[in-house]
Amino acid sequence: MPKKKIQVIKKIYDFLEGSRAKNVLVYGGAGSGKSYTVAQFLLIDRLLRYRNKRLLVTRKTNPSLRQSAMRLMKELLQEYLIPYEDLKSEQLIRLPNGSEILFRGIDDPEKIKSQEFNYIWMEEATEFTERDYQQLRLRLRRATAGQRNQLYMTFNPVPSWIKTYFFDERKEEDVDILHTTYLDNPFLDSEYISILEELQEQDRVYYQIYTLGEFAELKHLIYTHYELVDEVPVSFDEIIYGLDFGYNNPTACLKIGIKDQYVWVIDEIYQSHLTNADLIELLKDFVEPRHAFIYCDSAEPQRIEELRRAGFNARPSEKDVKLGIDFVKRQRLSILRKCVNTIKEIKSYKWKEDAQGEILEVPVKFMDHAMDALRYAVFTHLKRGKARVKGGRHDLKGWW
């Protein structure tokens, strides 16, 4: 057990402790602490309390998993002073009592096909398909003594198969469901609370989903012309980057390929609490070629200058939001499926609606960091008609 006293969100933790259902769903608005609390519970009350248990933590893709749930689990282990063995090549953590945590994206199902687990946690469960869920259920069969094997899901109430399957048609009877909002989280900082509460003035649908934690249909989406792809061309005419700075909010950096006037989003950084020094270290491996244009939020000239001094070709972007959106909408856009944060944002990026349901030609300023990065790069670079990067086409083989 942890050597350090822990703080928990009581409503969520008590629900998890009391649930004996096969499927345990914790959903609701942003900032409710659902993912953090599920991670705490699985670590403390399932893997450390009982010996020789096995947990699968999964998201739709491996890169997004490493940036979110895997990082969270390791931070909790370090915060609670729990010794562990980190088998990085296997994406496996082994605890002193024989319990294990395996991290796998469902984008590589072959790697979990022959494995069995006591517990499975589907983080950002709306990223998955119903077929993914059914495949994961088959892995929930590891022998257990006195404890039931369980599958946990955490998600925001955006439209997906989950609402149809569990809420509307109720295809599963063996399920416990908890609704949460930011009001359940006593540890949430005041700045983020203000952002969530201000959504009531910005957009009634976003307020319903992300503040109240209720299901709502997303209408008046800004981008509908994109396609999701599993593969991209081996080479591009040029590579550019869009960068939206953040700290409490995520920093979003998109790697974008241009080929024959097509735009491809091929990779992403999407992470909170990055200092500029942290970001520079990530960009050293992410930006290739090093002289590629990085179009940044022009409201951050000091951070742009730091990137330039670190050797990156960072430049301020065009800031006209409406013109930029109109320009991006005219492009042929494809997004690699591993860019799950970009996909999550673009699926909900919408025009504001006032209290009467009138549409305003202004995007909702919430969960739009990748969308800003996309606009910075595509609008600024292609609008200016930049010459092709010296050296010709960039071979991308092996980048994903």
Beta strands, then each sheet from edge to edge (+ up, - down):
strand 1: 23-28
strand 2: 54-58
strand 3: 85-87
strand 4: 92-94
strand 5: 100-103
strand 6: 119-123
strand 7: 150-155
strand 8: 175-180
strand 9: 227-229
strand 10: 235-236
strand 11: 238-244
strand 12: 251-259
strand 13: 262-271
strand 14: 293-296
strand 15: 313-316
strand 16: 332-336
strand 17: 351-353
strand 18: 359-363
strand 19: 394-395
sheet 1: 3+ 4- 5+ 2+ 6+ 7+ 1+ 8+
sheet 2: 9+ 16+ 13+ 12- 11+ 14+ 15+
sheet 3: 10+ 19-
sheet 4: 17+ 18-
end
